[in-house]
């Protein structure tokens, strides 16, 4: 669960900077928003930063996001992550 907790903590830091509400894994609607965020981050153009990341960096990012997706789906099987699977 550590990867998912780290991901949410990072998102919450950005939300604090831009005035967004913090995300909470205990909240159903927040889990949906986290799933949508992971889904967006897994899209090919975001994953590789439009081709700017090296293959090694892209694969490391993919593995981390995949672990987050697995952990979130284990926590809440009702959320959908279309780019994962």
Protein Blocks (a to p, Z undefined) as FASTA:
>chain_A
ZZmmmmmmmmmmmmmmnopacddfkbmklmmmmmmmmmmmmpmklmnonolacfklmmmm
mmmmmmmmmmmmmmmmmbccfkgZZ
